[in-house]
């Protein structure tokens, strides 16, 4: 208490300050919502998996049960909420996405799904949805006014299927009226370039759930993966400048020079990315054999090709002194395209008189062999419709039925062409440009022929995966027709090198990560062109040509350098492998380092074989065990390169090989019997295909018995 009368001795109390207000960042609500969704997903998945065990939820929400790896993909998409499924082509990404949508519908989390797909695949989605679910669907066609009415339908079907071109103009209508719960992007490499109108329009689409499907999230550079992940979660990789700073090294001028820290990038995208390769999940996938058929240009084709090559070479030399103008760069790209057309046939160039087409003659020879088996169907790809028209004319002349699938075929008619190829046994050929290179299921074919090679390896694999995919029951043969000593010939190595980067980031291959090199800017493009066109820069000597037979050249150098220390050298091809093995046996094991040095000094014309070095005692022990039958030397083919050591004994045939030999000979006997009956009825021409099939079957059986490559 203050004594009375003394209050004036004490200063007055300060005024009461207003309560402090805490500032909350504007972006806290999205963060909190993201956390709520994450917690909800955990609870939802736990409830579903418990419910499956207790019988409250079905294990399969599709009409047909999924394979275990497909069910894993379904759960990844459904419970990651916004996820990337990057399975290798042919493993069924479409059905996994459909199943995930059906699961969320069953759990009451989705009523509307927007599927964005290339126009050529809209009918494929329609068919797959009808096959695996009873959910409603609608394909969007027509002018924008018609499409807008479909989006504004108050009771839309569960699946609404559009193509990328429609999204460019319809994205705002879709957000305002359709309001999908799930967006599915099929063949999502269409948004790999973040600055394109298509990518920007797709990224304007709004939904809680998003499923991105692509077997090739990286085709050339890691920026493509950034653009795709940016659609799913912009926070995951952050702004583009931070992404570049984290995963690129820059030169003194501030330009990207090399990749860096790619393992960290792989870890960063791991929560949203699920990728399986065929050899990871499918032990029953049939064998694939790749064959390159080299075709010589005619003198007229070569003369015209060299004229264009000379012009391109002059532009390349000019680019070494200064940057090309836009007009010069455009001209060079046009000339390169013309050179590639000439490799097929000059006649596919507009108003060109030269009809030479040696590839067509080689193709006819291959088809004669393939179609001799009445059960074989063939897919033929070309980048140019003009080349396919030449194949079509050949088929018409020989009364061979075919399906026609190019950009000139209306979308509504493409389904009929696909159905005819699948269901009509007399429809033997599927002629397609790259419009049929993605998404289609054509397991009825067991041969894929590429009349020309695309620049991008992912596109080449997309073509092949139309036949070499799940549910294929026959071995698949891939034939590449290549114009010899042209830019097509040199493209083989370029295609192989482009696979390295994607394997490292997506598949976790450390070797690929260490070998991934950034191909950037004008200098890299010019260097690649120099390599492809075999252009020697001015002032530099012509490099020594690589040996015609690198394996034999290596063995000869090793024999000359090692003398008696080298006992034996052979080239071996293993079953299921395309890369050969060079097996070197040494009397003196201390000379192994010298062998390795000679091996890496050899110009292998692309990817080198695998080198294995054995000492004499190990080699002798293996041969002895093989003679006793205690080990089996399982090889497809063996070629002695040098040395006097006897070849190893032939490996014992497996039960599967014995059964196949028996089946082939029984098949040949049946075909020969049919042929004899036809000949007796004076139908020699009709008997010829059966005789060819019998001859091929017997030759294949003999090759298996002799442990040789199948013909």
C-alpha positions as CSV (number, residue, x, y, z in Angstrom):
1,X,0.0,0.0,0.0
2,X,1.2,3.5,-0.8
3,X,0.7,5.9,2.2
4,X,-2.0,8.5,1.7
5,X,-0.7,11.8,0.4
6,X,2.5,10.4,-1.1
7,X,1.1,9.2,-4.4
8,X,2.7,12.1,-6.2
9,X,6.2,10.8,-5.2
10,X,5.7,7.8,-7.5
11,X,5.6,8.1,-11.4
12,X,2.5,7.0,-13.1
13,X,2.2,3.5,-14.5
14,X,3.0,3.2,-18.2
15,X,0.1,2.6,-20.5
16,X,-0.8,-1.1,-21.1
17,X,0.8,-2.2,-24.5
18,X,-1.4,-4.0,-27.0
19,X,-1.0,-7.8,-27.3
20,X,1.6,-9.0,-29.8
21,X,0.4,-10.6,-33.1
22,X,2.3,-13.5,-34.5
23,X,2.8,-13.4,-38.3
24,X,2.1,-16.7,-40.1
25,X,3.7,-17.2,-43.5
26,X,1.4,-17.3,-46.4
27,X,2.6,-20.7,-47.6
28,X,2.0,-22.5,-44.2
29,X,-1.5,-23.6,-45.3
30,X,-0.3,-25.7,-48.3
31,X,2.4,-27.2,-46.0
32,X,-0.2,-28.2,-43.4
33,X,-2.5,-29.5,-46.1
34,X,0.3,-31.6,-47.5
35,X,1.0,-33.1,-44.0
36,X,-2.7,-33.9,-43.6
37,X,-2.8,-35.6,-46.9
38,X,0.4,-37.6,-46.0
39,X,-1.1,-38.8,-42.7
40,X,-4.4,-39.6,-44.5
41,X,-2.6,-41.7,-47.1
42,X,-0.9,-43.7,-44.4
43,X,-4.2,-44.4,-42.6
44,X,-5.9,-45.2,-45.9
45,X,-3.3,-47.7,-47.0
46,X,-3.2,-49.4,-43.6
47,X,-7.0,-49.7,-43.6
48,X,-7.0,-51.1,-47.2
49,X,-4.3,-53.7,-46.6
50,X,-5.9,-54.7,-43.3
51,X,-9.3,-54.8,-45.0
52,X,-7.9,-57.1,-47.7
53,X,-6.8,-59.6,-45.1
54,X,-10.1,-59.3,-43.2
55,X,-12.1,-59.5,-46.4
56,X,-13.6,-56.0,-46.2
57,X,-11.8,-54.9,-49.4
58,X,-11.1,-56.9,-52.6
59,X,-7.4,-57.7,-53.3
60,X,-8.1,-57.0,-57.0
61,X,-10.3,-54.1,-58.1
62,X,-10.0,-55.0,-61.8
63,X,-11.9,-57.7,-63.7
64,X,-8.7,-59.6,-64.3
65,X,-6.1,-60.1,-61.5
66,X,-2.9,-58.2,-61.7
67,X,0.6,-59.6,-61.6
68,X,2.4,-59.0,-58.2
69,X,4.6,-56.2,-59.7
70,X,1.5,-54.6,-61.3
71,X,-0.3,-54.6,-57.9
72,X,2.8,-52.9,-56.4
73,X,2.6,-50.2,-59.1
74,X,-1.1,-49.8,-58.4
75,X,-0.5,-49.2,-54.7
76,X,2.4,-46.9,-55.5
77,X,0.2,-44.6,-57.6
78,X,-2.9,-44.7,-55.4
79,X,-1.1,-44.1,-52.1
80,X,1.7,-41.8,-53.2
81,X,-1.0,-39.4,-54.4
82,X,1.1,-37.7,-57.0
83,X,3.5,-40.3,-58.5
84,X,5.7,-41.2,-61.5
85,X,5.5,-44.8,-62.9
86,X,8.5,-45.2,-65.2
87,X,8.4,-49.0,-65.9
88,X,10.1,-50.1,-69.0
89,X,7.9,-50.3,-72.1
90,X,5.8,-53.4,-72.3
91,X,5.2,-54.0,-68.6
92,X,1.6,-52.6,-68.5
93,X,1.7,-49.1,-67.1
94,X,-1.8,-48.4,-68.5
95,X,-3.4,-51.2,-66.6
96,X,-1.6,-50.2,-63.4
97,X,-2.9,-46.7,-63.7
98,X,-6.5,-47.9,-64.5
99,X,-6.3,-50.2,-61.4
100,X,-5.1,-47.3,-59.2
101,X,-8.0,-45.2,-60.4
102,X,-10.4,-48.0,-59.7
103,X,-9.0,-48.5,-56.2
104,X,-9.4,-44.9,-55.3
105,X,-13.0,-45.0,-56.7
106,X,-13.6,-48.1,-54.5
107,X,-12.3,-46.2,-51.4
108,X,-14.5,-43.2,-52.2
109,X,-11.6,-40.9,-53.0
110,X,-12.2,-40.3,-56.7
111,X,-15.3,-39.7,-58.9
112,X,-13.7,-38.1,-62.0
113,X,-10.5,-39.0,-63.8
114,X,-9.0,-37.0,-66.7
115,X,-6.7,-39.2,-68.9
116,X,-4.3,-37.1,-71.1
117,X,-2.7,-39.2,-73.9
118,X,-1.4,-38.9,-77.4
119,X,-4.3,-38.9,-79.9
120,X,-3.2,-42.2,-81.4
121,X,-3.7,-44.0,-78.0
122,X,-7.2,-42.7,-77.1
123,X,-8.8,-45.8,-78.5
124,X,-6.3,-48.0,-76.8
125,X,-7.3,-46.5,-73.4
126,X,-10.9,-47.0,-74.2
127,X,-10.3,-50.7,-74.9
128,X,-8.2,-51.3,-71.8
129,X,-10.7,-49.6,-69.5
130,X,-13.5,-51.7,-71.0
131,X,-11.4,-54.8,-70.6
132,X,-10.4,-54.4,-67.0
133,X,-13.2,-52.4,-65.3
134,X,-16.9,-51.7,-65.5
135,X,-16.4,-47.9,-65.0
136,X,-17.9,-45.4,-67.4
137,X,-15.7,-43.5,-69.9
138,X,-15.9,-40.9,-72.7
139,X,-13.5,-40.0,-75.5
140,X,-13.4,-36.3,-76.3
141,X,-13.6,-35.3,-80.0
142,X,-14.9,-32.4,-82.0
143,X,-14.5,-28.6,-82.0
144,X,-13.9,-26.7,-78.8
145,X,-17.6,-25.8,-78.3
146,X,-18.5,-29.5,-78.3
147,X,-15.6,-30.3,-75.9
148,X,-16.7,-27.6,-73.5
149,X,-20.2,-29.1,-73.3
150,X,-18.6,-32.5,-72.4
151,X,-16.5,-30.9,-69.6
152,X,-19.6,-29.0,-68.3
153,X,-21.7,-32.2,-68.1
154,X,-23.1,-32.3,-64.5
155,X,-22.9,-36.1,-64.4
156,X,-19.7,-36.9,-66.4
157,X,-18.4,-40.5,-66.8
158,X,-15.7,-41.7,-64.4
159,X,-13.0,-41.5,-67.2
160,X,-12.7,-38.6,-69.6
161,X,-10.0,-39.2,-72.2
162,X,-8.4,-36.3,-74.1
163,X,-5.2,-35.8,-76.1
164,X,-2.4,-33.3,-75.4
165,X,-3.4,-31.0,-78.3
166,X,-6.8,-30.5,-76.7
167,X,-5.4,-29.6,-73.3
168,X,-3.5,-26.7,-74.8
169,X,-6.7,-24.8,-75.4
170,X,-9.0,-26.6,-72.9
171,X,-7.1,-26.5,-69.6
172,X,-9.1,-23.7,-68.1
173,X,-12.4,-25.2,-69.0
174,X,-11.3,-28.5,-67.5
175,X,-10.4,-26.8,-64.2
176,X,-13.5,-24.8,-64.1
177,X,-16.1,-27.4,-65.0
178,X,-14.8,-31.0,-65.0
179,X,-12.7,-30.6,-61.8
180,X,-11.0,-34.0,-62.0
181,X,-9.9,-35.8,-58.8
182,X,-7.2,-37.7,-60.7
183,X,-5.1,-36.6,-63.7
184,X,-3.3,-39.4,-65.6
185,X,-0.6,-38.3,-68.1
186,X,0.3,-41.1,-70.5
187,X,3.5,-41.0,-72.5
188,X,4.4,-38.0,-70.3
189,X,7.6,-37.3,-72.2
190,X,5.4,-34.9,-74.1
191,X,5.9,-32.4,-71.2
192,X,9.7,-33.0,-70.9
193,X,10.4,-29.5,-72.4
194,X,9.2,-27.2,-69.7
195,X,9.0,-24.1,-71.9
196,X,6.6,-25.6,-74.5
197,X,2.9,-24.6,-74.7
198,X,1.9,-28.2,-74.1
199,X,3.9,-28.5,-70.9
200,X,2.7,-25.2,-69.6
201,X,-1.0,-26.0,-70.4
202,X,-0.7,-29.4,-68.7
203,X,0.9,-27.9,-65.6
204,X,-2.1,-25.6,-65.3
205,X,-4.4,-28.6,-64.7
206,X,-5.5,-29.0,-61.1
207,X,-6.2,-32.2,-59.2
208,X,-5.4,-33.8,-55.9
209,X,-4.1,-37.0,-57.5
210,X,-1.8,-37.2,-60.5
211,X,-0.3,-40.3,-62.1
212,X,2.5,-39.7,-64.6
213,X,3.3,-42.6,-67.0
214,X,6.4,-42.8,-69.1
215,X,9.0,-45.4,-69.8
216,X,11.5,-42.6,-70.8
217,X,11.5,-39.8,-68.3
218,X,15.1,-39.0,-69.4
219,X,15.8,-39.2,-73.1
220,X,18.7,-36.7,-73.5
221,X,19.2,-34.5,-70.4
222,X,18.2,-34.4,-66.7
223,X,16.2,-31.2,-67.4
224,X,13.5,-33.5,-68.9
225,X,13.1,-35.3,-65.6
226,X,12.9,-31.9,-63.8
227,X,10.0,-30.8,-66.0
228,X,8.0,-34.0,-65.4
229,X,8.6,-34.0,-61.6
230,X,7.7,-30.3,-61.6
231,X,4.2,-31.2,-62.6
232,X,3.9,-33.7,-59.7
233,X,5.5,-31.6,-56.9
234,X,7.2,-28.3,-57.7
235,X,8.8,-28.4,-54.2
236,X,10.5,-31.7,-54.7
237,X,13.3,-30.4,-57.0
238,X,12.8,-26.7,-56.3
239,X,13.2,-23.8,-58.7
240,X,15.1,-24.5,-61.9
241,X,18.1,-22.3,-61.0
242,X,18.6,-24.3,-57.8
243,X,18.2,-27.6,-59.7
244,X,20.9,-26.4,-62.2
245,X,23.2,-25.3,-59.4
246,X,22.9,-28.6,-57.6
247,X,23.3,-31.0,-60.6
248,X,25.4,-29.2,-63.2
249,X,29.0,-28.0,-63.3
250,X,29.5,-24.7,-65.1
251,X,32.5,-23.4,-67.1
252,X,34.1,-20.0,-66.8
253,X,31.3,-18.5,-69.0
254,X,28.5,-19.8,-66.8
255,X,27.5,-22.5,-69.2
256,X,26.8,-26.2,-68.1
257,X,29.8,-28.3,-68.8
258,X,29.2,-31.6,-66.9
259,X,26.7,-33.3,-64.6
260,X,27.4,-33.5,-60.9
261,X,26.0,-35.4,-57.9
262,X,23.6,-37.6,-59.9
263,X,23.2,-40.1,-57.0
264,X,21.7,-37.3,-55.0
265,X,19.2,-36.6,-57.8
266,X,18.2,-40.2,-57.8
267,X,17.6,-40.1,-54.0
268,X,15.6,-36.9,-54.4
269,X,13.1,-38.4,-56.8
270,X,12.9,-41.8,-55.1
271,X,9.7,-41.0,-53.1
272,X,7.6,-40.4,-56.3
273,X,9.4,-42.6,-58.8
274,X,8.8,-46.4,-59.3
275,X,10.7,-48.0,-62.2
276,X,11.1,-51.7,-63.1
277,X,12.9,-53.2,-66.0
278,X,11.8,-56.3,-67.8
279,X,14.6,-58.4,-66.4
280,X,13.6,-57.4,-62.9
281,X,10.0,-58.6,-63.0
282,X,9.4,-60.9,-65.9
283,X,11.3,-64.1,-66.0
284,X,9.1,-65.6,-68.8
285,X,9.6,-62.7,-71.3
286,X,10.7,-64.3,-74.6
287,X,14.2,-63.9,-76.0
288,X,14.9,-60.8,-78.1
289,X,17.4,-61.0,-81.0
290,X,18.6,-57.8,-82.7
291,X,20.0,-58.0,-86.2
292,X,21.6,-55.1,-88.2
293,X,21.3,-55.6,-92.0
294,X,23.7,-53.3,-93.8
295,X,22.6,-52.2,-97.3
296,X,24.8,-50.5,-99.9
297,X,23.5,-47.4,-101.7
298,X,23.3,-47.6,-105.5
299,X,25.8,-45.4,-107.4
300,X,23.1,-42.8,-108.1
301,X,22.1,-42.7,-104.5
302,X,25.7,-42.5,-103.3
303,X,26.4,-39.6,-105.7
304,X,23.5,-37.6,-104.5
305,X,24.2,-38.4,-100.9
306,X,27.8,-37.2,-101.2
307,X,26.6,-33.9,-102.7
308,X,24.5,-33.2,-99.7
309,X,27.3,-34.4,-97.4
310,X,29.7,-32.0,-99.0
311,X,27.4,-29.1,-98.3
312,X,26.9,-30.2,-94.7
313,X,30.6,-30.6,-94.2
314,X,31.2,-27.0,-95.4
315,X,28.6,-25.8,-92.9
316,X,30.3,-27.8,-90.1
317,X,33.7,-26.4,-91.0
318,X,32.2,-22.9,-91.0
319,X,30.7,-23.5,-87.6
320,X,34.2,-24.2,-86.2
321,X,35.2,-20.7,-87.1
322,X,32.0,-18.9,-86.0
323,X,28.5,-19.7,-84.9
324,X,26.1,-20.5,-87.7
325,X,23.3,-18.1,-88.4
326,X,19.7,-19.3,-87.8
327,X,19.3,-19.7,-91.6
328,X,22.4,-21.8,-91.9
329,X,21.4,-24.0,-88.9
330,X,18.0,-24.6,-90.4
331,X,19.6,-25.4,-93.7
332,X,21.9,-27.9,-92.1
333,X,19.0,-29.7,-90.4
334,X,17.0,-29.8,-93.6
335,X,20.0,-31.3,-95.5
336,X,20.6,-33.9,-92.8
337,X,16.9,-34.9,-93.1
338,X,17.3,-35.2,-96.9
339,X,20.4,-37.4,-96.4
340,X,18.4,-39.7,-94.2
341,X,15.7,-39.9,-96.8
342,X,18.2,-40.8,-99.5
343,X,19.4,-43.7,-97.3
344,X,15.8,-45.1,-97.7
345,X,15.1,-44.0,-101.2
346,X,15.4,-40.6,-103.1
347,X,11.9,-41.2,-104.4
348,X,10.4,-40.3,-101.0
349,X,11.7,-36.8,-101.5
350,X,8.9,-34.8,-103.3
351,X,9.1,-34.7,-107.1
352,X,12.3,-36.8,-107.2
353,X,12.7,-39.1,-110.2
354,X,15.2,-41.7,-108.8
355,X,13.2,-44.8,-107.7
356,X,16.2,-46.8,-106.3
357,X,15.5,-48.5,-103.0
358,X,17.9,-51.3,-102.1
359,X,16.4,-51.4,-98.6
360,X,13.1,-52.6,-100.2
361,X,15.0,-55.5,-101.8
362,X,16.5,-56.4,-98.5
363,X,13.2,-56.0,-96.8
364,X,11.6,-58.3,-99.3
365,X,14.2,-60.9,-98.7
366,X,13.6,-60.7,-94.9
367,X,9.9,-60.9,-95.3
368,X,10.1,-63.9,-97.6
369,X,11.9,-65.7,-94.8
370,X,9.6,-64.4,-92.0
371,X,6.3,-65.0,-93.8
372,X,7.2,-68.6,-94.7
373,X,5.9,-69.4,-91.2
374,X,2.1,-68.8,-91.5
375,X,1.9,-67.9,-87.8
376,X,4.4,-65.0,-88.0
377,X,3.2,-61.4,-88.1
378,X,5.5,-58.4,-88.7
379,X,5.6,-54.8,-87.6
380,X,7.4,-52.4,-90.1
381,X,8.4,-48.9,-88.9
382,X,9.6,-46.0,-90.9
383,X,9.8,-42.3,-90.0
384,X,8.6,-41.5,-93.5
385,X,5.2,-42.4,-94.9
386,X,6.7,-42.4,-98.4
387,X,8.9,-45.4,-97.5
388,X,5.9,-47.2,-96.1
389,X,4.0,-46.6,-99.3
390,X,6.8,-48.5,-101.2
391,X,6.4,-51.4,-98.8
392,X,2.6,-51.2,-99.2
393,X,3.0,-51.4,-103.0
394,X,5.2,-54.5,-102.6
395,X,2.6,-56.1,-100.3
396,X,-0.2,-55.4,-102.8
397,X,1.9,-56.9,-105.6
398,X,2.4,-60.1,-103.6
399,X,-1.2,-60.2,-102.3
400,X,-0.1,-59.8,-98.6
401,X,-2.7,-58.2,-96.4
402,X,-1.6,-55.4,-94.1
403,X,-2.8,-52.8,-91.6
404,X,-2.0,-49.1,-92.2
405,X,-1.3,-46.9,-89.2
406,X,0.1,-43.5,-90.0
407,X,-0.7,-39.9,-89.2
408,X,-2.8,-39.6,-92.3
409,X,-5.3,-42.2,-90.9
410,X,-8.2,-40.5,-88.9
411,X,-8.2,-41.4,-85.2
412,X,-11.6,-43.2,-85.4
413,X,-10.3,-45.5,-88.2
414,X,-7.0,-46.5,-86.5
415,X,-8.8,-48.9,-84.1
416,X,-10.1,-50.8,-87.1
417,X,-6.6,-51.2,-88.5
418,X,-5.3,-52.4,-85.1
419,X,-8.1,-54.9,-84.6
420,X,-7.6,-56.3,-88.1
421,X,-3.9,-56.9,-87.4
422,X,-4.7,-58.6,-84.1
423,X,-7.6,-60.7,-85.1
424,X,-7.3,-61.4,-88.8
425,X,-4.8,-64.3,-89.4
426,X,-4.4,-63.2,-93.0
427,X,-3.3,-59.6,-92.0
428,X,0.4,-60.3,-91.7
429,X,2.0,-56.8,-91.8
430,X,1.5,-53.7,-89.6
431,X,2.9,-50.7,-91.5
432,X,3.4,-47.7,-89.1
433,X,5.2,-44.4,-88.7
434,X,6.1,-43.4,-85.2
435,X,2.5,-42.6,-84.5
436,X,2.3,-46.3,-83.7
437,X,5.5,-46.4,-81.8
438,X,4.0,-45.7,-78.4
439,X,1.3,-47.3,-76.3
440,X,0.0,-50.0,-78.7
441,X,-0.1,-53.6,-77.6
442,X,0.8,-55.7,-80.7
443,X,2.1,-58.9,-79.1
444,X,0.6,-60.8,-82.1
445,X,3.7,-59.8,-84.0
446,X,7.1,-61.5,-83.3
447,X,9.2,-59.5,-85.8
448,X,9.9,-55.8,-85.8
449,X,11.6,-54.2,-88.8
450,X,13.0,-50.7,-88.7
451,X,13.4,-49.3,-92.2
452,X,15.4,-46.4,-90.7
453,X,16.8,-45.5,-87.3
454,X,15.4,-42.6,-85.2
455,X,17.8,-40.2,-83.6
456,X,16.6,-41.1,-80.1
457,X,17.2,-44.5,-78.5
458,X,14.0,-44.2,-76.4
459,X,12.0,-43.9,-79.6
460,X,13.7,-47.0,-81.0
461,X,12.9,-49.0,-77.9
462,X,9.3,-47.7,-78.0
463,X,8.9,-49.2,-81.5
464,X,10.4,-52.6,-80.4
465,X,8.2,-52.7,-77.2
466,X,5.0,-52.9,-79.3
467,X,5.9,-56.6,-79.8
468,X,8.5,-57.4,-77.1
469,X,6.3,-56.9,-74.1
470,X,4.2,-58.7,-71.6
471,X,2.1,-61.7,-72.8
472,X,4.3,-62.2,-75.8
473,X,4.7,-65.9,-76.3
474,X,7.2,-66.1,-79.1
475,X,10.9,-65.0,-79.4
476,X,11.0,-61.5,-80.9
477,X,13.4,-60.6,-83.7
478,X,14.4,-57.0,-84.4
479,X,15.8,-56.2,-87.8
480,X,17.4,-52.8,-88.4
481,X,18.0,-51.8,-92.1
482,X,21.0,-49.6,-92.2
483,X,22.6,-47.8,-95.2
484,X,26.2,-48.8,-95.1
485,X,28.9,-46.0,-94.7
486,X,26.3,-43.3,-94.2
487,X,25.2,-41.3,-91.2
488,X,22.8,-44.1,-90.3
489,X,25.8,-46.4,-89.9
490,X,27.4,-44.0,-87.4
491,X,24.1,-43.4,-85.6
492,X,24.4,-46.9,-84.0
493,X,27.1,-45.7,-81.6
494,X,25.2,-42.4,-80.9
495,X,22.1,-44.4,-80.0
496,X,24.0,-46.6,-77.6
497,X,25.7,-43.7,-75.8
498,X,22.4,-41.9,-75.2
499,X,21.2,-44.9,-73.1
500,X,23.9,-44.3,-70.4
501,X,22.4,-41.3,-68.7
502,X,18.9,-42.7,-68.3
503,X,20.2,-46.0,-66.9
504,X,22.2,-44.2,-64.2
505,X,19.6,-41.8,-62.9
506,X,16.5,-44.1,-63.2
507,X,17.9,-47.6,-62.7
508,X,20.6,-46.9,-60.1
509,X,23.5,-48.2,-62.2
510,X,26.6,-46.6,-60.7
511,X,28.7,-47.4,-63.7
512,X,26.3,-45.5,-65.9
513,X,26.3,-42.6,-63.6
514,X,30.1,-42.4,-63.7
515,X,30.1,-42.6,-67.5
516,X,27.2,-40.0,-68.0
517,X,28.6,-37.1,-69.9
518,X,26.8,-33.8,-70.7
519,X,26.3,-33.3,-74.4
520,X,25.8,-29.6,-74.5
521,X,25.6,-26.6,-76.8
522,X,27.0,-25.9,-80.2
523,X,30.4,-27.6,-79.7
524,X,28.9,-30.9,-78.7
525,X,26.5,-30.9,-81.6
526,X,29.3,-30.1,-84.1
527,X,31.6,-32.7,-82.6
528,X,28.7,-35.3,-83.0
529,X,28.2,-34.3,-86.6
530,X,31.9,-34.5,-87.3
531,X,31.8,-38.1,-85.9
532,X,28.6,-39.1,-87.8
533,X,29.7,-37.6,-91.1
534,X,33.4,-38.6,-90.7
535,X,34.5,-35.0,-91.2
536,X,38.1,-34.3,-90.4
537,X,38.7,-30.7,-89.1
538,X,41.0,-28.6,-91.2
539,X,44.6,-28.9,-90.4
540,X,44.2,-32.3,-88.7
541,X,45.5,-35.6,-90.1
542,X,43.0,-38.3,-91.1
543,X,42.8,-40.8,-88.2
544,X,43.7,-44.4,-88.8
545,X,40.7,-46.5,-89.8
546,X,39.6,-49.0,-87.1
547,X,40.3,-52.7,-87.9
548,X,37.6,-54.6,-89.8
549,X,37.6,-57.4,-87.2
550,X,38.6,-55.8,-83.9
551,X,38.5,-59.1,-82.0
552,X,40.9,-60.8,-84.4
553,X,43.1,-57.7,-84.4
554,X,43.3,-57.8,-80.6
555,X,44.2,-61.5,-80.6
556,X,47.0,-60.9,-83.2
557,X,48.5,-58.0,-81.3
558,X,48.3,-60.1,-78.1
559,X,50.0,-63.1,-79.8
560,X,52.7,-60.8,-81.1
561,X,53.4,-59.1,-77.8
562,X,53.1,-62.1,-75.5
563,X,54.6,-64.9,-77.6
564,X,54.5,-68.3,-75.8
565,X,52.8,-66.7,-72.7
566,X,49.5,-66.7,-74.6
567,X,48.0,-70.1,-74.7
568,X,44.6,-69.5,-76.2
569,X,42.2,-66.6,-77.1
570,X,38.6,-67.1,-78.2
571,X,35.4,-65.0,-78.7
572,X,32.3,-66.4,-77.0
573,X,28.7,-65.4,-77.3
574,X,26.5,-66.4,-74.3
575,X,22.8,-67.2,-74.5
576,X,20.5,-64.2,-74.1
577,X,23.5,-61.8,-74.5
578,X,24.5,-59.6,-77.5
579,X,27.8,-58.4,-76.1
580,X,30.6,-61.0,-76.8
581,X,33.2,-62.2,-74.3
582,X,36.9,-62.3,-75.2
583,X,38.4,-65.2,-73.2
584,X,42.2,-65.2,-73.0
585,X,44.2,-68.1,-71.4
586,X,47.7,-67.3,-70.2
587,X,50.6,-69.6,-69.4
588,X,52.2,-66.8,-67.4
589,X,49.5,-65.1,-65.2
590,X,51.8,-62.1,-64.5
591,X,51.2,-60.9,-68.1
592,X,47.5,-60.2,-67.3
593,X,48.1,-56.5,-67.1
594,X,49.7,-56.4,-70.5
595,X,46.6,-58.2,-71.9
596,X,44.3,-55.6,-70.3
597,X,46.4,-52.7,-71.8
598,X,46.2,-54.2,-75.3
599,X,42.5,-54.7,-74.9
600,X,41.8,-51.1,-74.0
601,X,44.0,-49.8,-76.7
602,X,41.9,-51.7,-79.4
603,X,39.4,-49.7,-81.4
604,X,36.2,-51.8,-80.8
605,X,33.9,-49.9,-83.2
606,X,31.4,-48.9,-80.4
607,X,30.8,-50.8,-77.2
608,X,33.7,-53.1,-76.4
609,X,33.2,-56.8,-75.5
610,X,33.8,-58.2,-72.0
611,X,37.4,-59.4,-71.3
612,X,38.0,-62.5,-69.1
613,X,41.6,-63.7,-68.4
614,X,42.3,-67.2,-67.1
615,X,45.5,-69.0,-66.2
616,X,46.4,-72.3,-67.8
617,X,45.6,-74.5,-64.7
618,X,42.1,-73.0,-64.3
619,X,41.4,-73.4,-68.0
620,X,42.5,-77.1,-67.9
621,X,40.4,-77.7,-64.8
622,X,37.3,-76.3,-66.5
623,X,37.8,-78.4,-69.6
624,X,38.3,-81.6,-67.5
625,X,35.2,-80.9,-65.4
626,X,33.2,-80.3,-68.6
627,X,34.5,-83.6,-70.1
628,X,33.3,-85.4,-66.9
629,X,29.9,-83.7,-67.2
630,X,30.2,-82.0,-63.8
631,X,29.9,-78.5,-65.3
632,X,28.1,-77.3,-68.4
633,X,29.7,-74.7,-70.8
634,X,26.6,-72.9,-71.9
635,X,27.5,-70.8,-75.0
636,X,25.6,-69.9,-78.2
637,X,28.7,-69.6,-80.4
638,X,32.5,-69.8,-80.0
639,X,35.3,-68.6,-82.4
640,X,38.9,-69.4,-81.9
641,X,41.0,-66.3,-82.4
642,X,44.5,-67.6,-81.9
643,X,46.5,-70.3,-80.0
644,X,46.6,-74.1,-80.5
645,X,44.6,-75.1,-77.5
646,X,41.7,-77.4,-78.4
647,X,38.2,-75.9,-78.1
648,X,36.3,-76.9,-75.0
649,X,33.9,-79.8,-75.3
650,X,30.3,-79.0,-76.4
651,X,28.0,-78.3,-73.4
652,X,25.3,-80.9,-72.6
653,X,21.9,-80.0,-74.0
654,X,19.4,-78.8,-71.4
655,X,16.0,-80.6,-71.1
656,X,14.4,-77.5,-72.6
657,X,16.7,-77.6,-75.6
658,X,16.1,-81.3,-76.2
659,X,12.3,-80.8,-76.0
660,X,12.6,-77.9,-78.5
661,X,14.6,-79.9,-80.9
662,X,11.9,-82.6,-80.8
663,X,9.1,-80.1,-81.3
664,X,10.9,-78.5,-84.2
665,X,11.5,-81.8,-86.0
666,X,7.9,-82.8,-85.4
667,X,6.7,-79.5,-86.8
668,X,9.0,-80.0,-89.8
669,X,7.6,-83.5,-90.5
670,X,4.1,-82.1,-90.3
671,X,4.9,-79.3,-92.7
672,X,6.7,-81.6,-95.1
673,X,3.7,-84.0,-95.1
674,X,1.3,-81.1,-96.0
675,X,3.7,-80.0,-98.8
676,X,3.8,-83.5,-100.3
677,X,0.0,-83.7,-100.3
678,X,-0.2,-80.3,-102.1
679,X,2.4,-81.3,-104.6
680,X,0.5,-84.5,-105.3
681,X,-2.6,-82.4,-105.9
682,X,-0.6,-80.3,-108.5
683,X,-0.4,-77.4,-106.1
684,X,3.3,-76.9,-106.1
685,X,3.1,-73.1,-105.5
686,X,0.9,-73.5,-102.4
687,X,3.3,-76.2,-101.1
688,X,6.4,-73.9,-101.3
689,X,5.7,-72.0,-98.0
690,X,5.3,-75.2,-96.1
691,X,8.5,-76.6,-97.5
692,X,10.3,-73.4,-96.5
693,X,8.9,-73.7,-93.0
694,X,10.0,-77.3,-92.7
695,X,13.5,-76.5,-93.9
696,X,13.8,-73.6,-91.4
697,X,12.6,-75.7,-88.5
698,X,15.1,-78.5,-89.3
699,X,17.9,-76.0,-89.7
700,X,17.0,-74.4,-86.3
701,X,16.9,-77.9,-84.6
702,X,20.3,-78.7,-86.1
703,X,21.8,-75.4,-84.9
704,X,20.5,-76.0,-81.4
705,X,22.0,-79.5,-81.4
706,X,25.4,-78.2,-82.7
707,X,25.3,-75.3,-80.1
708,X,25.3,-72.7,-82.9
709,X,23.3,-69.5,-83.2
710,X,19.8,-70.1,-84.6
711,X,19.4,-69.1,-88.2
